[in-house]
Amino acid sequence: MRNPPRPKLTGFDQRQELLTARRNAKMARSTHAYVRGNTAKFYDWLEQADIRSLPEGPAIWICGDCHTGNLGPVADAHGRIEVQIRDLDQTVIGNPVHDLIRLGLSLATAARGSALPGVTTINMIEALFQGYVLAFDRDRASAEDCRKPEVVRVVMREAVRRSWKHLARERLDDTRPTIPFGSRFWPVSKDERAEIDALFEKATVANLATSLRHRPNTGHVTVLDAAFWVKGCSSLGRLRYAVLLDVDGGVVEGDDLCLIDIKEGVKAAAPRYQGVSMPRDHAERVVAGARALSPHLGERMLAATLQGRPVVLRELLPQDLKLEIEQIGETEAMEVARYLGFIVGQAHARQMDKATRRGWLAELRRAKTRSIDAPLWLWSSIVELVGSHEVGYLEHCRRYALAAA
């Protein structure tokens, strides 16, 4: 297979300019994409929105950017798969209602993108709340209540059958032990490559690759290739590298290959509770939040330093997939909302003791109203934010069109 021409990148400023243009193009595709790429704006709008005061939930680790694309099947170190939160860049110890509102906003914009009626959006928010509450009421939770909707079962079946070859063809366009340069992967400088090589000479970093799936722990890994990774939307503009490793030093083949994602940890936009103790290093904060919210993912992550900046390393496994809910039917919409609410509720509930869970559950139930089977603060927040994001999205499209012209 012939690789596309390599982009000519002469410096940091040019790389940033290209990344900004890529991000703007992604966010112009739909309101749903715009919502996913605007975490900081979400919290700005939430603070300014004309809504009733939000309840202050227990001080726990929250995702901070809990949209639908940040949930999906995740494998643990032994290959067991569960649907969990899969992106923790914004994690902080904060108010759990922020995750609920962020997920509700994401579901509402997905419903609008699917041309579903407004009544369906109301039903989705009610289902989201029911699923979330169910995670705290373990006496009532049953297999039937927590069943996976079809869209989730499809993704889970795909995750179970995937192997290294699927990951390589999806991420690298080939199964050969190289990273093909092109629109997704850009060349790194000699200095960048030298720092990456030095990073994986450290035993703690090398162990991240050798500890998974009972690989031989030789104490040494070989960097086969590395590239700057143009990936994601909200993460565009940060340090992001893909690193291909050989973990045993023998014949290079699929079982011995390891693809590591290196992502810069930056200050979270999500507001934290005052007076709580969190790691000051942004990469260590992300790892701590992941271990609390998504144990499958957290045990596969490591905080390190690259180019003097905090970075998070994790191996990409073939079973790690995101839930793509760009288009959804009316019947399935409520099932998806209920199930995802339950998943986020589980992530929150596992951090609370029994008394705290009971207290939070009682607070949530007290907040329900007669006009909608969900708290008014949840519905009001989502309505205000949908309107703000629609305006912001159209203005973004106007600026994007002018820049393109």
TILO-518949 format. One line per field, with one value per residue (C-alpha): residue number from 1; residue in one letter; x, y, z. Coordinates in pm, 1 decimal. Each point is the difference from the previous one (the first is absolute). Example, Ala and Ser with C-alpha at 12.3 -4.5 7.8 and 13.67 -1.06 7.14 Angstrom:
2
i c(1|2)
aa c(A|S)
east c(1230.0|137.0)
north c(-450.0|344.0)
up c(780.0|-66.0)
***
This chain:
405
i c(1|2|3|4|5|6|7|8|9|10|11|12|13|14|15|16|17|18|19|20|21|22|23|24|25|26|27|28|29|30|31|32|33|34|35|36|37|38|39|40|41|42|43|44|45|46|47|48|49|50|51|52|53|54|55|56|57|58|59|60|61|62|63|64|65|66|67|68|69|70|71|72|73|74|75|76|77|78|79|80|81|82|83|84|85|86|87|88|89|90|91|92|93|94|95|96|97|98|99|100|101|102|103|104|105|106|107|108|109|110|111|112|113|114|115|116|117|118|119|120|121|122|123|124|125|126|127|128|129|130|131|132|133|134|135|136|137|138|139|140|141|142|143|144|145|146|147|148|149|150|151|152|153|154|155|156|157|158|159|160|161|162|163|164|165|166|167|168|169|170|171|172|173|174|175|176|177|178|179|180|181|182|183|184|185|186|187|188|189|190|191|192|193|194|195|196|197|198|199|200|201|202|203|204|205|206|207|208|209|210|211|212|213|214|215|216|217|218|219|220|221|222|223|224|225|226|227|228|229|230|231|232|233|234|235|236|237|238|239|240|241|242|243|244|245|246|247|248|249|250|251|252|253|254|255|256|257|258|259|260|261|262|263|264|265|266|267|268|269|270|271|272|273|274|275|276|277|278|279|280|281|282|283|284|285|286|287|288|289|290|291|292|293|294|295|296|297|298|299|300|301|302|303|304|305|306|307|308|309|310|311|312|313|314|315|316|317|318|319|320|321|322|323|324|325|326|327|328|329|330|331|332|333|334|335|336|337|338|339|340|341|342|343|344|345|346|347|348|349|350|351|352|353|354|355|356|357|358|359|360|361|362|363|364|365|366|367|368|369|370|371|372|373|374|375|376|377|378|379|380|381|382|383|384|385|386|387|388|389|390|391|392|393|394|395|396|397|398|399|400|401|402|403|404|405)
aa c(M|R|N|P|P|R|P|K|L|T|G|F|D|Q|R|Q|E|L|L|T|A|R|R|N|A|K|M|A|R|S|T|H|A|Y|V|R|G|N|T|A|K|F|Y|D|W|L|E|Q|A|D|I|R|S|L|P|E|G|P|A|I|W|I|C|G|D|C|H|T|G|N|L|G|P|V|A|D|A|H|G|R|I|E|V|Q|I|R|D|L|D|Q|T|V|I|G|N|P|V|H|D|L|I|R|L|G|L|S|L|A|T|A|A|R|G|S|A|L|P|G|V|T|T|I|N|M|I|E|A|L|F|Q|G|Y|V|L|A|F|D|R|D|R|A|S|A|E|D|C|R|K|P|E|V|V|R|V|V|M|R|E|A|V|R|R|S|W|K|H|L|A|R|E|R|L|D|D|T|R|P|T|I|P|F|G|S|R|F|W|P|V|S|K|D|E|R|A|E|I|D|A|L|F|E|K|A|T|V|A|N|L|A|T|S|L|R|H|R|P|N|T|G|H|V|T|V|L|D|A|A|F|W|V|K|G|C|S|S|L|G|R|L|R|Y|A|V|L|L|D|V|D|G|G|V|V|E|G|D|D|L|C|L|I|D|I|K|E|G|V|K|A|A|A|P|R|Y|Q|G|V|S|M|P|R|D|H|A|E|R|V|V|A|G|A|R|A|L|S|P|H|L|G|E|R|M|L|A|A|T|L|Q|G|R|P|V|V|L|R|E|L|L|P|Q|D|L|K|L|E|I|E|Q|I|G|E|T|E|A|M|E|V|A|R|Y|L|G|F|I|V|G|Q|A|H|A|R|Q|M|D|K|A|T|R|R|G|W|L|A|E|L|R|R|A|K|T|R|S|I|D|A|P|L|W|L|W|S|S|I|V|E|L|V|G|S|H|E|V|G|Y|L|E|H|C|R|R|Y|A|L|A|A|A)
east c(0.0|140.2|-2.6|-140.1|245.9|138.1|-109.1|283.9|1.3|273.6|-74.7|-228.1|-203.4|-77.5|-105.1|-231.4|-150.5|-81.1|-144.2|-224.3|-130.0|-69.9|-184.5|-213.6|-95.9|-104.3|-212.0|-178.5|-143.7|-296.6|-128.2|76.0|364.8|15.9|-122.6|262.3|279.8|-101.0|57.0|125.7|-290.5|-239.0|109.8|0.6|-355.5|-109.1|121.6|-175.9|-320.3|-325.8|-73.4|-88.1|280.1|146.8|21.9|344.5|60.2|263.5|363.9|108.3|204.8|-212.6|76.3|-35.7|-67.6|-269.0|-138.4|-112.3|325.7|192.4|-177.4|48.9|143.4|333.5|218.5|195.3|351.6|-140.1|-227.2|-328.9|-230.4|-251.1|-160.0|167.3|106.4|292.7|140.0|100.5|191.5|-237.8|-39.5|-7.7|-149.2|-315.8|-377.6|-146.9|-294.3|241.1|50.2|-374.8|-68.4|285.4|-128.4|-355.5|114.4|185.9|-306.1|-226.7|220.1|22.2|-381.2|-21.4|256.1|-218.5|-305.1|-184.3|-295.1|36.8|-218.1|261.8|266.4|-213.3|-39.5|376.3|79.7|-250.2|157.6|349.9|-98.4|-171.8|311.1|227.5|-216.3|-20.8|376.9|-39.0|-297.6|166.4|-302.0|-214.3|260.2|-46.8|139.9|-315.7|28.2|367.4|-20.4|209.2|-183.9|64.3|244.1|214.9|-27.4|121.5|307.4|67.4|-15.3|245.3|231.7|7.8|103.0|269.7|372.6|324.2|-55.5|-329.1|170.8|292.0|-221.7|-223.6|269.4|301.4|-158.9|220.0|125.6|367.4|208.9|11.9|-217.6|-104.1|35.6|-287.8|-297.0|-23.5|366.3|266.7|379.0|177.4|324.6|328.5|-23.5|-354.8|97.9|302.6|-217.2|-256.1|275.5|142.8|-344.8|-47.6|344.2|-138.8|-107.2|-326.9|-105.0|116.5|-200.3|-319.5|32.4|131.3|-245.4|-313.5|-137.9|283.9|266.1|359.0|149.3|346.7|43.9|64.9|-209.6|105.6|-151.8|-68.1|-162.4|-152.9|-217.2|-186.7|-364.8|-270.7|-286.5|-314.2|-161.6|34.2|356.9|120.8|278.0|161.0|293.9|-130.6|216.4|-52.5|287.9|38.2|194.9|148.4|-29.6|220.2|286.9|-54.6|-177.7|-239.8|-357.6|-346.4|5.7|327.5|-105.3|-137.3|-150.3|35.5|-197.8|186.5|-219.8|89.4|-178.1|-125.2|-197.5|-360.3|-278.9|-242.5|-36.2|134.6|-133.7|191.9|201.4|38.6|336.0|96.8|336.4|145.8|162.2|-265.2|104.7|-9.4|-344.6|-128.4|133.9|-148.3|-339.6|10.8|71.9|-299.7|-247.6|116.0|206.2|49.2|166.4|168.9|212.6|140.6|109.4|319.1|101.7|337.7|182.7|94.4|153.8|-40.6|-377.9|-223.0|-124.4|-223.9|98.8|-237.4|8.2|-272.8|-171.6|-211.8|-301.2|-6.7|-279.7|-216.3|-377.6|-90.1|-349.2|-17.9|-329.5|-251.1|-358.3|-288.2|-52.6|366.1|64.8|-153.9|179.6|336.8|-60.5|-104.3|295.6|262.0|-149.3|42.8|365.6|84.5|-194.2|206.4|322.6|-117.3|-154.6|309.3|181.8|-260.0|-60.4|-347.4|-111.7|116.9|-178.8|-322.3|24.8|68.4|-283.1|-242.5|111.5|-52.4|-347.4|-104.5|89.2|-252.0|-297.8|-353.1|53.9|287.6|127.1|341.3|131.1|-89.2|361.3|107.4|-261.1|51.2|376.6|-25.4|-258.3|214.8|314.4|-157.5|-104.9|342.1|179.0|-226.1|89.5|367.5|3.2|-153.4|244.0|288.5|-121.3|-14.8|358.6|112.5|-161.3|165.9|339.0|-44.9|-93.7)
north c(0.0|336.6|261.1|350.0|290.4|111.3|347.3|249.6|137.9|251.7|94.3|1.6|301.7|-156.9|-325.1|191.0|192.7|-320.9|-159.6|300.0|-13.7|-374.5|55.9|279.3|-218.3|-285.4|225.5|145.4|-338.8|2.0|142.3|-335.8|20.3|361.2|-103.2|-276.1|243.4|274.8|-115.2|337.8|179.1|-245.0|109.6|368.4|-30.8|-208.5|269.6|274.9|-190.7|117.5|-315.0|-84.8|-70.4|-344.1|-238.8|-65.5|-372.1|-199.1|90.1|-276.8|-33.9|98.5|-40.8|371.8|-58.5|-266.4|6.7|-314.3|-36.9|-32.0|-321.0|-342.8|-350.3|-5.6|-306.0|-54.7|-144.5|-353.8|66.7|25.6|256.8|240.1|325.5|276.7|361.6|-1.2|355.8|166.3|308.6|229.3|-211.1|182.0|-49.9|198.0|4.7|-320.2|193.0|151.1|-342.3|-57.9|334.3|-41.4|-343.9|132.2|282.7|-246.2|-226.1|297.1|121.5|-356.0|-12.0|329.4|-123.1|-307.0|222.2|-149.4|197.5|209.7|-240.7|-269.5|227.3|39.6|-377.3|-45.7|232.7|-183.6|-333.6|138.4|99.5|-334.4|-191.3|220.3|-36.6|-377.4|-30.8|128.1|-224.1|-340.9|-169.5|82.2|-37.2|-315.4|-150.1|109.9|358.6|17.5|-182.1|133.7|161.5|-145.3|272.0|-86.3|-376.6|44.3|190.7|-252.5|-291.7|179.9|71.0|-366.4|-127.0|259.6|-82.4|189.9|-14.7|187.3|267.0|33.0|31.2|251.4|213.6|-57.3|-92.4|-311.5|-289.7|62.9|123.5|364.1|306.2|135.6|377.5|196.6|202.9|-179.7|-59.9|265.8|-46.8|86.4|190.3|-165.4|160.2|-126.6|-352.4|4.3|102.8|-270.3|-263.2|115.1|-10.4|-369.3|-86.3|64.4|-320.9|143.7|103.4|-323.5|-198.9|166.8|-190.7|-328.5|-31.2|-37.4|-334.1|-204.8|118.2|-102.9|254.7|37.7|338.2|161.5|108.0|127.5|307.8|-103.9|322.4|322.9|274.5|312.0|-104.2|228.1|-144.1|100.3|340.9|156.2|-138.8|149.4|247.0|-195.4|-235.7|-329.7|-287.1|-353.9|-232.3|-351.5|-237.6|-348.1|-148.4|-310.1|85.8|-311.1|-45.8|289.5|-126.1|98.7|-144.9|176.2|340.6|272.4|335.2|266.7|324.2|291.3|298.3|323.3|65.0|357.6|199.0|-118.6|235.4|-179.1|177.1|-184.8|14.6|232.5|-154.8|-344.1|-168.6|-84.8|-61.6|330.3|-167.6|-11.1|-342.1|-149.8|158.3|-171.0|-339.0|36.9|93.0|-289.9|-251.2|127.0|30.3|-263.2|-273.9|-192.0|302.4|138.1|-309.7|37.0|363.7|166.0|359.0|116.9|307.6|75.7|323.0|137.3|-48.3|-247.4|-279.3|-304.1|-328.9|-286.5|-298.3|-6.5|-336.5|-133.9|-26.3|372.8|155.7|308.9|12.5|193.8|140.4|247.5|-145.1|-174.4|-121.2|116.7|-331.6|-65.5|355.5|-60.9|-334.6|157.3|294.3|-227.5|-232.8|275.3|169.2|-329.4|-32.1|350.2|-65.1|-313.5|196.6|249.9|-251.6|-222.0|290.9|45.3|-194.0|-130.8|299.9|248.9|-193.1|1.8|371.1|87.2|-223.9|169.3|342.8|-103.7|-136.6|312.1|211.5|-167.8|208.3|-69.4|158.7|-232.2|-324.4|154.4|293.9|340.9|112.4|-276.7|85.5|378.6|-36.4|-208.4|231.5|307.1|-171.7|-138.0|353.2|144.7|-270.0|45.8|369.2|-73.8|-267.8|227.5|276.7|-248.6|-107.9|363.1|62.2|-330.2|84.6|344.6|-151.9|-261.3|269.0)
up c(0.0|-100.3|272.5|-72.1|-21.7|334.3|108.6|20.1|352.3|66.8|359.2|302.4|-117.5|-336.1|164.6|235.1|-289.9|-185.2|313.1|66.3|-356.2|37.4|327.5|-144.8|-295.8|229.5|216.5|-302.6|-98.5|239.9|326.9|160.2|-114.6|118.8|345.8|20.2|-82.6|242.4|355.2|120.2|-164.9|166.6|344.1|-98.4|-127.5|297.2|237.9|-194.9|-79.4|150.6|202.8|355.3|241.4|-44.9|295.0|140.3|-24.0|189.1|-66.6|-239.6|-316.2|-298.5|-370.6|-66.7|-371.0|10.5|-355.5|-184.5|-194.8|325.1|98.1|-152.8|38.5|183.9|66.1|319.2|21.0|-29.2|-297.2|192.4|-161.6|153.3|-111.1|199.0|-36.8|-242.4|4.2|326.3|-115.0|191.5|313.1|334.5|343.5|-48.8|-22.4|-153.7|-146.6|-254.8|-157.9|-10.4|-167.3|-248.8|-101.2|-25.3|-227.0|-221.9|-26.9|-74.9|-285.9|-135.4|2.6|-186.9|-251.8|-53.1|-62.7|297.9|142.9|313.6|197.8|-60.7|147.3|313.0|23.3|-46.2|290.3|218.7|-98.6|61.8|351.0|68.6|-104.5|209.0|311.6|-49.0|45.5|357.4|83.2|-3.8|160.9|-306.2|-274.6|-208.1|-318.8|-182.5|122.9|-102.2|-333.8|-284.3|-292.5|-344.2|-105.0|303.7|-54.5|-358.8|114.1|277.9|-245.1|-224.9|295.1|103.7|-343.5|-69.5|-11.6|-56.2|-378.0|37.7|209.4|-242.9|-307.1|175.0|160.6|-224.6|-336.5|-12.8|212.8|-75.0|296.8|-113.9|39.1|-342.3|-25.4|-147.8|120.3|336.4|80.7|-46.9|17.8|324.8|25.8|98.3|343.1|50.5|-102.2|230.4|296.5|-78.9|-23.3|333.9|161.7|-80.1|134.6|347.6|171.1|131.9|-351.0|-164.0|255.2|-121.3|-327.0|137.0|290.8|-211.8|-116.8|152.4|-242.8|72.6|238.6|-145.0|166.5|-336.6|-295.2|-341.7|-161.4|-359.3|-115.7|131.0|-145.6|102.8|16.4|-137.6|200.7|183.9|3.3|343.3|24.0|-329.4|71.1|284.9|-13.3|-138.0|-121.2|-122.9|86.2|-139.3|223.2|-22.5|347.8|-17.4|-234.3|-213.2|-329.9|-47.5|-24.7|113.5|353.0|74.8|-129.9|221.2|-103.0|268.4|5.0|161.9|78.3|175.4|328.0|29.5|254.0|22.6|-102.5|229.8|337.2|301.3|351.9|226.5|280.0|-157.6|-51.4|-359.7|-169.9|-118.8|-298.1|-275.2|-127.5|349.8|47.3|-316.2|110.4|350.0|-143.5|-245.6|274.5|197.6|-288.1|-250.9|165.7|-327.3|-155.5|309.6|58.3|-351.7|35.0|118.8|67.9|-130.8|-130.1|-360.5|-127.9|350.5|-13.3|186.4|-227.1|41.5|-162.0|-70.9|-227.8|-260.7|2.0|-288.6|232.6|81.4|-204.5|28.8|-24.3|-312.1|46.8|-285.4|-124.8|223.2|-31.0|217.8|182.5|64.6|119.1|343.5|41.3|-80.7|233.6|285.5|-46.6|-25.1|306.7|184.8|-112.0|122.3|320.4|60.1|-48.3|262.3|242.1|24.6|165.2|276.9|317.3|76.8|205.0|-264.9|-274.7|199.7|70.0|-364.9|-116.7|238.1|-125.3|-362.2|66.8|189.4|-302.3|-234.6|-114.3|-118.4|-341.4|-97.4|149.5|66.0|205.7|-134.7|34.6|-240.1|-262.2|31.4|-30.7|-316.9|-160.7|68.4|-123.3|-317.8|-93.0|79.2|-196.3|-301.9|-8.0|56.9|-268.8|-266.1|87.9|-21.2|-344.8|-113.7|110.0|-151.3|-335.3|-2.7|77.1|-273.3|-251.2)
***
